[in-house]
Amino acid sequence: MPNSLSISKLCNTLKTVTSREIRKRYAKELAPYYWRPVFWKRGFSAVSCGGAPLTVLKQYIENQGYDD
């Protein structure tokens, strides 16, 4: 990600593009459940991994477990 791009702008763009694409591709499947003009929630989260290798990150995520 370039230093000139803010995290909030990146998240906003990703959410805008994915919302349009999901609504376009899955309009029929979403129709019974989705009727609002807003697809995603307003918030976002950004997390840094400090340059850890993907194998370490994957292992960390897999070891988190699930909340019931």
NORJO-V178317 format. One record per pair of residues at least 6 apart in sequence whose ideal C-beta (glycine too) atoms are under 6 Angstrom apart, sorted by sequence separation. I is the first residue (numbers start at 1). J is the second residue. If there is no record, write none. Layout:
i-><I:I>
j-><J:J>
This chain:
i-><49:19:19:15:11:7>
j-><57:39:40:40:44:46>
